[in-house]
């Protein structure tokens, strides 16, 4: 099953000098019941907290 979700994104930049980098952190919450994952409910929370982080660096 595919559904669109919204994520909050933070951007961290270090652009000075030769060691230039940019980092991203995306966070959000989905409801697992919306995706048919109902095993263990209500003992297991229906909210799934997502965190995705990545960083890119320029080549010297």
GIQUIBEL-V632655 format. One record per backbone hydrogen bond with DSSP energy under -0.5 kcal/mol. CO is the residue of the C=O (numbers start at 1). NH is the residue of the N-H. Records with the same first field share a line. If there is no record, write none. Layout:
CO->NH, NH
//
This chain:
8->27
10->25
12->23
14->21
18->20
20->58
21->14
22->56
23->12
24->54
25->10
26->52
27->8
28->50
30->32, 48
31->34
32->35, 37
33->36
36->38
38->41
40->43, 44
46->32
47->49
48->30, 50
50->28
52->26
54->24
56->22
//
